[in-house]
Amino acid sequence: VVEPHQYLSRRREPREPASAAAGAAAAAAAAMGLSDLFIDAKDLPEGGYGFCQLLFLLAAYGYILFQASNLISDGSELLLLVPSLAGLVGSCVLPVLGAVPDGAIVLFSGMGPDAQEQLSVGVGALAGSTIMLLTVPWFLSVYAGSVDIEDGECVYRKPKVSGMKAVFWDMGVQPTADVRYGAQIMMLTSLSYLLIQVPAGYLHGPEEEIAKGEKKWALAAMLVCIIAFVSYLVYQYIAAQKADEDSSLNLKVDAVVVERIQKGEISLLGALNSVIHLAAPETASEATPLKDETPLEKRLKAILKPFFHKYDTDHNASLERSELGVVMSDLGMHVSADDLNKRFERYDIDSDGSVSFHEFVQGTADMLREEDVQTFIKANSRGEGEAANGVATAEEDEEEEEMPEEFVSLPPDVQQRRILMRAFYMMGLGTGLVLVFSDPMVDVLSELGNRINVTPFYVSFVLAPLASNASELLASYNYALKKTSKSITISLTALEGAGSMNNTFCLGIFMVLIYTQGLAWEFTAETIAILFAQFAVGLIALAPVQRVWHAAVVLAIYPVSLILVSALEAIGFD
């Protein structure tokens, strides 16, 4: 609304030439940022109606960021299907991309005219992400993956104990030493907070003076974070290169292969093409027990096990002719009824009329190592409409979600290229959405805190991780459900890795903002809570066996951290 005196004063101003006006308009249009495309949360009306609008924006932006995080996660996992990139992706790319959503929220919280005020949103997102990932999914993973404990060792079989008390005291998990190493790295990298917190503890006065005094410390902390970040990635990469077939990384790669085959995104041949010719082929007549397994056979044992058990419908630890045909089709290796009969005879090494798991692995390895692997591709491209076993019903065909024929019929190298294209598309789209919607999300979280008279830190602490880290929570839980030492190691090391990335990557972004934007670090209470949570979880993680009650203690750290921040602020800490 323009008041009359403002209107008159504008009328008295000299009129700009048309060219100058056009230039000013062009400059204004060029200066318009992405934030101008979104509703300013501060402009929403007061009262219940405006509050409902604010909640709607929160839900909309949160959902978009959640989907963007899933796109980044799924796209980066697709790269694990490319053998030449699997080591680099698993050790470096996955941890970095997992920290992108939190890093974007941190970045945008320290930019703009209200940067100092909104910086608490970034701190809340960083603290909430770190503490939530180290507590809630940790408890869920240990609980889901727990087995009986006998004589201090986990026994990986069907649990015998019953009753809540027995579950808490007599069940647990036994991860590999990787979890203990991850805990030590996490606690070590968390010490980076002290470089900025030490001066923040004794500097007092106006924010401008505090920011000026902290600037050189922020520069030192930034350099330490960069060095720690690079060192962590190098360590992870070297560890991945030295890893054996039973390492956590290879187990995760195999789990991704199984999942993507089940979703129809790649065939078994496409996923394992690079290791098919690493060993000389054996014929069925020359097959021997798997005492000298080739790399291909070792991979197949891990990948084929869930398919074997899924189609062993009569649970006799073997596959009949009809079951073999269906499982081969599910693996993207469709064969005709005549071909199936020949294949079954080759699979059935001991000629007992059924195929054991050992025979299944050996036969599939021989099948994949044949010189004319295009036989299977041609069988698919001909559009073999009938079921491979010749007896499967139409109802069974409808129940099983088969791989798209136009994709299965592609040569393995083309499948790999399609995987790369799809992975980069998903990661690019997800990263773009994160960068676009993180800024308005920060504004909404800050305004929500102001309207409910709660410090934005607490709002961001609780709500931001739900959008940016929910996919990691679900992934760690799903891995733990496999109830093996390796699977629980994948779950827990991923959570520790997320903590280490927040200590280096996200904190480094904070230090860049403080150094370049002239902001003040006034978060003593929050820093103490972050360090408390990481050291508490880290010390518990050093135990070789994690009992369920240990996980319950870890879960309690989440609310205790919030209470700790509130208590420290109440007694005068920043």
KAPEUR-V303516 format. One record per run of one state. SS is the DSSP state (H for helix, E for strand, L for the rest). FROM is the first residue (numbers start at 1). TO is the last residue. If there is no record, write none. Layout:
# KAPEUR-V303516
[[SS	FROM	TO] [SS	FROM	TO]]
This chain:
# KAPEUR-V303516
[[L	1	3] [H	4	12] [L	13	17] [H	18	31] [L	32	33] [H	34	37] [L	38	40] [H	41	43] [L	44	46] [H	47	81] [L	82	82] [H	83	109] [L	110	114] [H	115	145] [L	146	146] [E	147	150] [L	151	152] [E	153	155] [L	156	163] [H	164	170] [E	171	173] [L	174	176] [H	177	190] [L	191	192] [H	193	202] [L	203	206] [H	207	242] [L	243	247] [H	248	263] [L	264	267] [H	268	276] [L	277	283] [H	284	286] [L	287	294] [H	295	311] [L	312	317] [E	318	319] [L	320	320] [H	321	330] [L	331	336] [H	337	347] [L	348	354] [E	355	356] [H	357	369] [L	370	373] [H	374	381] [L	382	393] [H	394	399] [L	400	404] [H	405	408] [L	409	411] [H	412	451] [L	452	455] [H	456	468] [L	469	469] [H	470	480] [L	481	484] [H	485	517] [L	518	523] [H	524	541] [L	542	545] [E	546	547] [H	548	570] [L	571	574]]
